[in-house]
């Protein structure tokens, strides 16, 4: 039973990571109806932010290095939240009410982010900055007569193309200076994050069973952040506005609630929670460009099973999926119960891999949705009734 308890803790920690990521996805999907396929890449960004913060604090050593992870949690939330707000203002906002285009656009963003992490270098950063500044300047100082012309949208697009070409030229020119400018910062390989000493080892025992510090910390972190999200949505001014827009967007707009700002803040919070989830993932394994892809499917399964936009359903579904994947996918049942009947053993062995545990979860969800098509806790409100 010690093995089962250990795998149960692993499952709860995996479920806690899914809860952090899926909570942000549930808030965004529940409010705006946006299926964000780049949500997994926000987790990846949070993981790489943690890696960068670690490298900044590593030379300092001592207490500074021991405290780096707390700073990394805050940095991961802020960086991914800002990126989410920028994405919402520049792209998502233009595609509201067009779910297929939003789906394809966010998928494209995810591919861009993956390739960006693999190849980003100092020359590329400078080239992107040149493109952004030049594109903004060309739009800003465009004569008013041209801005009001019938072909203005095509002209603005052409100016951005020109800015992009200049940026590419700048990247090639700077890369030719030397390897310092052209070498990738991260590359395609996986990178390791070293947890501080206070997270390593055991945090005590229960009935002679050790409690791994990393697993317990992730569970506590998830509980604290979930409590903070609940407080924000129920007690803060912007939280009340978010719930009002979720219930009835048109009426909220008539009452003077800035729905555009609500959308940006909601998308930023959801993205920030994904960044924190990525920071937590670094304690469970290495960091790589494809990190987000292994979690995004599980996040959507949590949303479907728990009910769109419902925090209680998200909690139950994430913990359930984490435990199923940990206990069954690891094959620990075969070790803990060696005398099980051969027919049951054959079934357990068939699903005793990570990939097949996903298949089992899919089968469970399909069967469950036959009886509860809207999930365990369906969303309620005027927007649903309409």
ROMARPA-436906 format. One record per atom (N, C-alpha, C): residue in one letter; y, x, z. Coordinates in steps of 0.02 Angstrom, whole numbers, plus 32768, in hexadecimal, padded with zeros to 4 digits. Layout:
% residues N
AYXZ ...
% end
This chain:
% residues 386
X7FC480298000 X800080008000 X803F802B8000 X803880698017 X807180968015 X808A80A07FCE X805A80A57F9E X806C80AD7F58 X8090806F7F3E X807880347F50 X80987FF67F3A X80DE7FF17F56 X80E780047F96 X812A80017FB4 X815A80327F91 X8140806D7F80 X8169809D7F5D X817E80837F18 X814F80657EF4 X815F80497EB3 X818D800D7EB9 X81867FE87EF1 X81B37FB07EFC X81FB7FC87F05 X82057FFF7F29 X8247801C7F30 X826280347EED X823580537EC5 X824A80687E82 X8260802B7E59 X82397FF57E5E X824A7FBA7E38 X828C7F9B7E4F X82997F9C7E90 X82D87F817EA9 X83127FAC7E92 X830A7FEF7E90 X8340801A7E78 X834C80107E2E X831780087E07 X83207FFA7DBF X83417FB67DB7 X832B7F857DDF X834B7F437DDC X83947F467DF1 X83A57F737E20 X83EB7F7A7E35 X84167F957DFC X83FB7FC57DD6 X841F7FDF7D9C X84287FA97D68 X83F27F837D5B X83F87F4B7D2C X842A7F177D44 X842D7F0D7D86 X845C7EDD7DA1 X84A47EF37D95 X84B27F347D9F X84F67F4D7D92 X850A7F437D4A X84DC7F547D1C X84EC7F4E7CD5 X84EE7F057CBF X84BC7EDE7CD5 X84B77E997CBE X84ED7E6D7CDB X85077E7E7D17 X853E7E577D34 X857B7E587D07 X858D7E957CF0 X85C67E9A7CC2 X85B97E757C81 X857C7E7B7C68 X856B7E587C2A X856C7E0D7C33 X85557DF67C6E X85547DAE7C7B X859B7D927C81 X85C87DB87CA1 X860D7DA17CA8 X862E7D9C7C63 X86267DCF7C3A X86457DD07BF7 X86277D997BCB X85E57D947BCA X85C57D627BA0 X85D47D1C7BB9 X85D57D137BFB X85E37CD17C16 X86297CB97C09 X865A7CE77C08 X86A07CD47BFE X86B27CCD7BB5 X86A17D027B8F X86BA7D067B4A X86857CF77B15 X86467CF37B2A X86117CE77AF9 X86067D217ACA X86197D5D7AE0 X86137D997AB6 X85D27DBC7AC6 X85A87DC67A93 X856A7DEC7A9B X857B7E357A8B X85837E5D7ABE X859A7EA17AB6 X855E7ED07AB2 X854B7EE57A77 X85137F127A6E X85257F5A7A80 X85657F687A8C X857A7FAB7AA1 X857A7FB27AED X85627F807B10 X85637F827B59 X85387FBC7B73 X85007FC97B53 X84D680017B67 X84F980437B5E X852380487B2A X854880877B1F X857F80907B53 X859880597B6F X85C780607BA8 X85A380807BE3 X8564806E7BED X853C808F7C20 X853580DA7C11 X852A80E97BD2 X852581307BBE X856581557BCC X859F81367BBE X85DF81567BCC X85E681647C16 X85D381347C40 X85D6813E7C88 X85AA81787C9F X856F817E7C7F X854281B67C91 X856181F87C7D X858081FD7C42 X859E823B7C2D X85DC824C7C56 X860182197C6B X863A82257C98 X862182457CD9 X85E9822E7CF2 X85CB824B7D2F X85B982947D23 X859D82A37CE9 X858A82E87CD8 X85C883157CD5 X85FE82FC7CB8 X863B83237CB3 X8659832F7CF8 X865C82FB7D22 X867783037D65 X864E83357D8D X860C83327D85 X85E183637DA7 X85F283AA7D93 X85FC83B67D53 X860C83F97D3B X865184117D53 X867E83E17D5D X86C183F47D76 X86BD840A7DBF X869483E77DE6 X869183F57E2E X865D842A7E40 X862F84397E12 X85FA84697E23 X861584AE7E37 X864784CB7E13 X8660850D7E28 X8680850C7E6D X869884D37E84 X86B984D07EC6 X868684D77EFE X864A84BB7EF4 X861684C07F26 X8627849D7F67 X85FD84A67F99 X860A848B7FDC X861584407FDE X8644842B8007 X865283E48011 X866B83C37FD1 X869283E97FA9 X86AD83CC7F6B X867583B67F3C X864283E17F36 X860A83CD7F0A X85E283947F28 X85DB83937F6A X85B6835D7F8A X85D9831A7F81 X861B831B7F78 X864182DC7F71 X864B82C97F28 X863282F17EF8 X864282E47EB2 X862782A07E9B X85EE828B7EB7 X85CF824E7E9C X85F982107EAB X8619820E7EE5 X864581D57EF5 X867F81D37EC3 X869B820E7EB4 X86D282117E83 X86B881FE7E3D X867A82117E2E X865D82007DED X865481B57DE6 X864281927E1C X863B81497E19 X867E81297E06 X86B3813F7E26 X86F581237E17 X870A81357DD0 X870081737DBD X8713818A7D79 X86EC81647D44 X86AB815A7D4F X868281367D1E X869B80EF7D15 X86AC80CE7D4D X86C780897D48 X870880887D22 X873680B57D34 X877980B47D16 X877580C47CCB X875080F87CB8 X874D810D7C72 X872E80D67C47 X86F680BB7C5C X86D580877C34 X86FD80467C34 X871F80367C6C X87497FFA7C6D X878380017C3C X87A4803A7C3B X87DB80467C0C X87C280427BC4 X878880607BB8 X876C805D7B74 X875C80157B61 X87427FEE7B91 X87337FA87B82 X87717F807B73 X87A77F8B7B98 X87E67F687B8C X88017F797B46 X87FE7FB97B35 X88167FCF7AF2 X87EC7FAE7ABC X87AA7FAD7AC5 X877E7F8F7A93 X878C7F447A8C X87977F227AC4 X87A67EDA7AC1 X87E77ECC7A9E X881A7EF47AAB X885C7EE97A8D X885E7EFA7A43 X88387F2C7A2F X883C7F4379E9 X88087F2379BB X87CE7F0F79D5 X87987EF779AA X877E7EB279BE X87677EAC79FC X87467E6E7A11 X87747E327A0B X87B47E3C7A1C X87E47E047A1C X87EC7DE679D6 X87E37E0E79A4 X87EB7DF6795F X87AE7DCF7946 X87777DD0796E X87397DB37956 X87217D797982 X874C7D5F79AE X87387D2679D8 X87277CEA79AC X86F27CC779BF X86DC7C8E7998 X86B37CA0795C X86A47CE07953 X867B7CF7791A X86437D227937 X86107D037954 X85DC7D27797A X85B67D5A794F X85A87D497910 X85817D7878E7 X85A97DB778D9 X85EA7DAF78C8 X86147DE978BC X861C7E1378FB X86227DF27935 X86287E167974 X85E97E3D7982 X85B07E1F7975 X856F7E40797F X856B7E7F7955 X857C7E797915 X85787EB378E7 X85AB7EE878F9 X85E77ED2790D X861C7F02791D X860A7F2A795B X85F17F097990 X85DF7F2E79CD X85A37F5B79C1 X85767F467995 X853E7F727983 X85587FB17960 X85887FA77933 X85A77FE17912 X85CA800F7944 X85EC7FF17976 X860C801979AA X85D9804279D0 X859F802379DF X856B80487A04 X8552808479DC X8548807B799B X853280B37971 X856780EA796E X85A680D6796A X85DD81077968 X85DF812F79A9 X85D7810D79E1 X85DA812F7A22 X85A081607A2A X8565814B7A13 X852B81797A18 X853781B879EF X854E81B079B1 X855B81EB7988 X8596821379A2 X85C881F179BF X8601821579DB X85EC82437A13 X85C1822A7A40 X85AA82537A78 X8582828E7A5E X855B82847A2A X853282BB7A0F X855C82F279F0 X859482E179D2 X85B8831279AA X8600832079C1 X8616830179F8 X865C83087A0C X866B83517A1D X86A383697A06 X86BB83AD7A13 X870683AB7A1B X872383E47A2C X876B83E67A36 X879083D679F5 X877783F079BD X879783E1797D X87948397796C X875D8376797D X8757832E796F X87888307799A X878E831979DA X87BD82F77A06 X880482FD79EC X8816833A79D6 X8859834579BB X8863831C797B X8830831B7950 X883582F47912 X883D82AA791E X881882907950 X881F82497961 X8864823A797D X887E826879A6 X88C2825F79C1 X88F582607988 X88ED828D7958 X891A828F791F X8917824E78F8 X88DB823578EC X88D381F678C8 X88F681BC78EC X88EA81B6792E X890881807954 X895481837955 X896F81BF7962 X89B881C67965 X89D981BA7922 X89BA81D678ED X89D781CD78AA X89D381847894 X8999816478A1 X8992811D788F X89C380F178B3 X89CD80FF78F5 X89FE80D8791C X8A4480E47902 X8A56812378F1 X8A9A813278DA X8AA781117896 X8A768111786A X8A7F80F27828 X8A8980A7782F X8A658087785E X8A6D80407869 X8AB08031788A X8AC4805C78B9 X8B00805078E0 X8B3F805478B5 X8B4280867889 X8B7E80927862 X8B7A8075781B X8B4A80497810 X8B46802777CF X8B827FF877C8 X8BA57FF97790 X8BDF7FCD7787 X8BCD7F837791 X8BFC7F5E77AD X8BF07F1877BD X8BDF7EEF777F X8BFF7F007747 X8BF27EDC7708 X8BA97EE376F3 X8B8C7F1F76FE X8B467F2976ED X8B177F07771F X8B2C7F05775F X8B037EE47792 X8AFD7E997784 X8B317E7B7765 X8B317E347758 X8B187E227712 X8B067E5476EC X8AEF7E4876A7 X8AAA7E2876A8 X8A987E087671 X8A577DE5766D X8A1C7E16766F X8A297E53765A X89F37E857659 X89F67EB37696 X8A177E9D76CC X8A227EC87707 X89E07EDD7726 X89AF7EAF772B X896F7EC1774C X894B7EF77725 X894E7EF376E1 X892E7F2776B8 X89527F6A76BF X89957F6576C4 X89BC7FA276CB X89AD7FC5770D X89A97F9E7743 X89997FBB7785 X89547FDA7785 X89247FB97764 X88E27FD6775F X88E280177739 X890980197702 X890F805776DC X892E808F7704 X8960807F772D X897F80B27758 X894E80CF7789 X892380A477A5 X88F080BE77D3 X88BE80E977AF X88AF80D97771 X888281037749 X88A28148773E X88E28149772F X890681887727 X890481B17767 X8910818F77A0 X890E81B177E0 X88C881CD77EE X889581A877DB X885181C077E4 X884281FD77BA X885B81FD777D X885082377751 X88728275776E X88B0826C7786 X88D482A477A5 X88AE82BD77E3 X8891828E780A X886A82A27844 X882D82CB7831 X880A82B677FB X87D082DD77E4 X87E4832277CD X881C832777AA X883483697795 X8844839477D2 X886283757805 X8871839B7842 X883283B37864 X87FE83897866 X87BF839D7885 X87A083D97861 X879F83D6781E X8782840E77F7 X87AB844D7801 X87EC84467802 X881784827808 X880F84A2784D X880D84797881 X8807849478C5 X87C184B078D1 X878E849078B5 X874984A978BE X873F84EE78A0 X876484FD786B X875D853F784A X877D85777872 X87A3856778A7 X87C3859B78CE X879085C378F6 X875F85A07913 X872D85C3793B X86FD8592795C X86C885AE797A X869585847999 X86AE856079D7 X86E2857B79F7 X86FD855A7A32 X871585147A21 X872F850B79E5 X874884C979D0 X8712849E79B0 X86DF84BD7994 X86AE8497796D X866D84887992 X865E84AC79C8 X861F84A179EC X861F845C7A0E X85E784367A07 X85E383F57A29 X85E483FD7A74 X860283CE7A96 X860683D07ADF X85C283BF7AFF X859F838F7AE3 X856183777B02 X852583847AD5 X852A83727A95 X84F3837A7A67 X84BF83437A6E X848983467A47 X845683117A48 X842483177A81 X8423834F7AA4 X83F0835A7AD8 X840183337B18 X83CE83277B40 X83D983067B80 X83F583387BB3 X841F83207BDF X843F83497C11 X842D832F7C57 X842A835D7C87 X8416834B7CCB X8453834A7CF9 X845383197D25 X848683137D59 X846583217D9D X8481834F7DC3 X846583627E03 X848483367E3A X845C830E7E5C X847982E57E93 X848D83117ECD X84C082FE7EF3 X84D383247F2F X849A83237F62 X849D83537F91 X8467835B7FC1 X845D831E7FEC X849482FA7FFB X848C82C08027 X846882868007 X845D82897FC5 X843682577FA3 X83EE826C7F99 X83E082AC7FA2 X839D82C57F97 X837282BB7FD5 X833282BA7FCB X830482B48004 X82FE826C801D X82EA8266805C X82DC8225807A X8314821080A8 X831F81CF80AD X835081B280DB X832E81908116 X82F381A48126 X82CF8186815E X828C816B8148 X826B814A8175 X8229812F8167 X822380E88183 X81F780C28164 X81E4807F817C X8199807C817D X817C807481B8 X8133807181C0 X811280AF81A2 X813280E881AB X811681268192 X812381338148 X814781068126 X8155810D80DF X819D812580D6 X81A5815C80B2 X81E8817980A9 X8213814E807B X8254814E808A X828581298062 X82AD815B8039 X82A181607FF7 X82C681907FCE X831181827FCF X833981B57FDC X838181AC7FE2 X83A181917FA3 X838C81AA7F69 X83A981947F2A X839D814A7F1E X835F81347F29 X834E80ED7F1D X837680BF7F4C X837880D27F8C X839C80A97FBD X83E680A77FAC X840280E07F98 X844980E37F87 X845980B57F4C X842F80B57F19 X843C808A7EDF X843A80417EF2 X840A802E7F1D X84057FE87F33 X84437FD57F5B X845980007F89 X84957FF27FB1 X84D37FEE7F84 X84D9801D7F55 X8512801D7F26 X85157FDC7EFF X84DC7FC57EE7 X84DA7F877EC0 X84EF7F4C7EEC X84D77F4A7F2A X84E97F137F57 X85347F137F66 X85517F4E7F72 X85987F527F81 X85C37F3D7F45 X85B17F547F0A X85D77F427ECF X85D07EF87EBE X85957EDD7EC9 X858C7E967EBD X85B77E6D7EED X85BA7E837F2C X85E57E617F5D X862F7E667F48 X86427EA07F2D X86877EA97F16 X86967E7B7EDB X86667E737EAE X86707E477E74 X86767DFF7E8B X864B7DEA7EBA X864F7DA57ED4 X86927D997EF6 X86A97DCA7F1E X86EA7DC27F3F X87227DBD7F0B X871F7DE87ED8 X87537DE87EA4 X87557DA57E80 X871B7D897E6F X87197D4B7E49 X872C7D0E7E73 X87227D127EB5 X872E7CD77EDF X876E7CDA7F07 X87887D167F15 X87C17D1C7F42 X88007D367F21 X87FB7D5F7EEE X88367D7D7ECF X88567D4C7E9E X88957D587E8E X88B97D2E7E5F X889A7D317E1A X888D7D6E7E04 X88707D767DC1 X88297D5B7DBE X88057D5E7DF5 X87C27D427DF6 X87C47CF67DEE X87F37CD67E10 X87FB7C8D7E08 X880E7C7D7DC0 X88397CA67DA2 X884C7C9B7D5C X88117CA37D2E X87E77CD47D3B X87AB7CDE7D12 X877D7CA17D17 X87727C877D53 X87477C4D7D5A X87677C0F7D39 X87A97C0A7D3C X87CB7BD27D1C X87C27BD47CD0 X87CA7C0F7CB4 X87C17C177C6B X87797C097C58 X874A7C1E7C82 X87037C107C74 X86F67BC57C73 X87157BA07CA1 X870A7B587CA5 X872A7B337C6A X87697B447C5D X878E7B207C28 X87C67B4C7C0E X87B97B6C7BD6 X87E97B9C7BBB X882A7B7A7BA4 X88237B427B82 X885E7B207B67 X888D7B077B9F X88707AEA7BD3 X88987AD27C0B X88B87B0C7C30 X88947B437C38 X88B07B7E7C59 X88EC7B987C33 X88E77B987BF1 X891E7BAF7BC7 X895A7B817BCF X894E7B407BD4 X89857B107BDD X89A77B197C21 X89827B2F7C53 X899D7B387C96 X89C17B7B7C9E X89C47BA27C6A X89E97BE17C6C X89C07C1E7C7E X897F7C177C83 X89547C517C91 X89517C7D7C53 X89607CBE7C58 X895E7CEA7C1E X89167CF97C09 X88FB7CCF7BDF X88B47CD57BCD X88A47D177BAA X88D37D317B83 X88C77D727B62 X88BF7DA97B96 X88E97DA97BC9 X88E27DDB7BFF X88A27DD27C25 X888E7D937C2F X884F7D857C51 X88157DA17C2A X88167D997BE8 X87E17DB47BBE X87DD7E007BC5 X88177E217BC3 X88177E6A7BC7 X87FE7E827C0B X88157E627C41 X87FF7E767C84 X87B47E6A7C8D X879D7E317C74 X87557E227C7A X872B7E547C55 X87407E647C17 X871A7E957BF0 X871D7ED97C10 X87577EEA7C2E X875D7F2A7C4F X87307F2F7C8D X872C7EF97CB4 X87027EF97CF0 X86B87EFE7CDC X86A57ED87CA9 X86607EDB7C92 X864E7F207C79 X867B7F407C54 X866F7F847C3B X866D7FB67C74 X869A7FAD7CA6 X869A7FDA7CDF X865A7FD87D06 X863E7F9C7D10 X85FE7F967D33 X85C67FB87D0C X85C97FB47CCA X85987FD97CA2 X859F80247CAC X85DD803C7CB2 X85E780837CBF X85CB80997D02 X85D3806F7D35 X85B7807E7D77 X856A807E7D73 X854E80507D4C X8505804F7D42 X84EE80907D21 X851580A87CF0 X850580E87CD1 X850881217D01 X8538811F7D2F X853E81527D63 X850081517D90 X84E781157DA0 X84AB810F7DCA X846D81277DA5 X846B811D7D63 X843181327D3C X8428817D7D3E X845F81A37D45 X845981EC7D47 X843082047D83 X842A81DA7DB7 X840181EC7DF0 X83B781E17DE3 X83A681BB7DAF X836181AA7DA0 X834481D27D67 X836E81F37D40 X8354821A7D07 X838C823F7CE4 X837B825D7CAB X83AC82847C86 X83DA82577C5E X841082757C44 X844382527C1E X843D82667BD5 X843B82357BA9 X843682427B61 X845B820F7B38 X8466821D7AF7 X848B81ED7ACD X846981AA7AC6 X842681A87ACC X840281697AC3 X83F481467B05 X841781587B3A X840B813C7B7C X841580F07B7C X844B80D97B5D X845C80927B60 X842980657B3E X840A807E7B09 X83DB80557AE3 X839F80407B0C X838B80697B3D X835180597B65 X835F80257B9B X839F80147BA6 X83B17FE47BDA X83CF7FA47BBE X83EB7FA57B82 X840F7F6B7B6A X83E17F2F7B61 X83A27F3B7B4A X83737F047B41 X83637EE47B84 X83587F0F7BB7 X83497EF47BFA X83847ECC7C15 X83C17EE27C07 X83FD7EBD7C1E X83FF7E787BFF X83F17E747BBE X83F27E327B9E X83B97E067BB7 X83807E247BC7 X83497DFD7BE3 X835E7DE07C27 X83837E077C4E X839C7DEE7C8F X83CA7DB37C84 X83F77DB97C52 X84277D837C45 X84027D437C30 X83D27D4A7C03 X83AD7D107BEA X83857CEF7C22 X83647D197C4B X83397CFE7C7F X83627CE07CB9 X83987D017CCB X83BE7CEA7D05 X83EF7CB27CF6 X84017CA97CB7 X84337C777CA6 X84767C987C99 X84967C867C62 X84D47CA77C4C X850B7C9C7C7F X85297CD47C95 X85647CD07CC1 X85557CBE7D09 X85167CBE7D1E X85057CAC7D63 X84F07CEA7D89 X85147CFA7DBF X85067D377DE4 X84C57D337E0B X84B67CF87E28 X84787CF17E4E X843C7CFB7E20 X843E7CDA7DE7 X84077CE37DB7 X84027D2A7D9E X843B7D4C7D96 X843A7D927D80 X84197DBE7DB5 X84277DB27DF4 X84087DD97E2A X83BC7DD17E2B X83A67D937E2A X835E7D857E2D X833A7DA17DF0 X83567D967DB5 X83367DAC7D78 X83337DF87D74 X83687E1B7D87 X83697E647D83 X83367E827DB3 X83327E697DEF X83027E837E1F X82BB7E747E09 X82B07E397DEE X826E7E267DD6 X82577E547D9E X82837E607D6D X82707E8B7D35 X82667ED37D4C X82917EEB7D79 X82887F2F7D91 X82467F397DB4 X82327F0A7DDE X81F37F0F7E03 X81B87F0B7DD4 X81BA7EDD7DA4 X81837ED67D74 X817A7F177D4C X81B07F337D33 X81AB7F707D0C X81937FAB7D36 X81A77FAE7D75 X81957FE77D9F X814C7FE27DB6 X81387FA97DD1 X80F57FA37DEE X80C07F9F7DB9 X80CB7F767D85 X80977F6D7D52 X809A7FA67D1F X80D77FBA7D09 X80DC7FEE7CD6 X80C580327CEE X80C980407D2F X80B380817D49 X806880867D53 X8045804D7D52 X7FFD804E7D5D X7FE980567DA6 X8019804E7DD3 X800A80577E1A X7FD980237E35 X7FD57FE87E16 X7FA67FB57E2C X7F5E7FCD7E25 X7F517FF57DF1 X7F0D800E7DE7 X7EF9803E7E1F X7F2A80647E38 X7F1B80947E6E X7F1880707EB2 X7F4580407EBC X7F47801E7EFD X7F0C7FEF7F06 X7EF37FD27ED0 X7EBB7FA37ED4 X7E837FB97EA5 X7E5E7FED7EB7 X7E2A80087E8A X7DEE7FD97E82 X7DE67FA97EB0 X7DAA7F7E7EAE X7DB87F3A7E8D X7DEE7F347E68 X7DFD7EF47E47 X7DC97EE57E11 X7DBD7EA57E03 X7D8B7E937DD0 X7D9A7EB47D8C X7D667EC17D66 X7D6E7EE37D26 X7D9A7EBD7CF5 X7D967E7A7CF6 X7DBE7E537CC8 X7E097E5B7CD8 X7E197E5A7D19 X7E5F7E637D2C X7E757EAB7D20 X7E497EDB7D2D X7E597F227D22 X7E697F2E7CD9 X7E447F0F7CAB X7E517F197C64 X7E977F017C51 X7EAB7EC87C6D X7EEE7EAD7C5E X7F247EDB7C7B X7F1A7EF27CB9 X7F4B7F1D7CD9 X7F517F5F7CB4 X7F197F7C7C9E X7F1A7FBA7C79 X7F3F7FB27C36 X7F377F777C18 X7F577F6B7BD7 X7FA37F6D7BDD X7FBD7F547C16 X80067F517C1F X80207F8B7C4A X7FF67FBB7C5B X800A7FF17C88 X802D802A7C65 X805B801A7C3A X8088804C7C1C X80CF802E7C1A X810180597C12 X814680407C13 X8152800F7BDA X813A80217B9E X81477FF57B64 X81227FB37B6B X80E47FB57B82 X80BE7F777B89 X80D77F4C7BC3 X80F57F6B7BF5 X81137F427C2B X814D7F197C10 X81717F357BDE X81A57F0E7BBD X81877ED27B99 X814E7EDD7B78 X812C7EA67B56 X81197E6F7B87 X81007E837BC2 X80EF7E537BF6 X812C7E2B7C0C X81657E4E7C14 X81A27E2C7C27 X81B77DFA7BF1 X81B27E0E7BB1 X81C37DE17B7A X81977DA37B7C X81567DAC7B88 X81287D737B8B X813C7D457BC4 X814D7D627BFD X81627D3A7C36 X81A27D127C26 X81D27D337C07 X82117D117BF7 X82067CD97BC5 X81DE7CE67B92 X81D17CB17B60 X81AF7C757B80 X817F7C827BAC X815D7C4B7BCE X818D7C267BFC X81B77C4C7C1F X81E67C2D7C4E X82197C017C2A X82317C187BF1 X82647BF37BCC X824A7BB37BAC X82087BAC7BA8 X81EC7B6E7B90 X81FA7B357BC1 X82007B477C02 X820C7B147C35 X82557B127C4B X82787B4C7C47 X82BE7B507C5B X82E57B747C23 X82F57B527BED X83157B737BB3 X83587B937BC3 X837A7B7B7BF7 X83BD7B967C08 X83BA7BCA7C3F X837D7BE07C52 X83777C137C85 X836E7BF57CCA X83647C207CFD X83587C087D40 X83947BE27D5C X83D07BFC7D4F X840E7BDD7D6A X843E7BD37D30 X84397B9D7D0B X84657B937CD1 X84AD7B8C7CE7 X84DA7BA27CBA X85227B9E7CC7 X85387B557CC8 X85667B457CF5 X85807B017CFB X85CB7B027CF0 X85E57ACB7CD8 X862E7AC77CCF X863F7AA27C8F X867F7A977C85 X86967A707C4B X86857A937C0A X86877AD77C0A X86797AFB7BCC X86317AF07BB6 X86037AE77BE6 X85BE7ADA7BD5 X85B47A937BBF X85D47A657BE4 X85CD7A1E7BD3 X85E97A0E7B8F X861C7A347B79 X86397A287B38 X86097A3C7B01 
% end
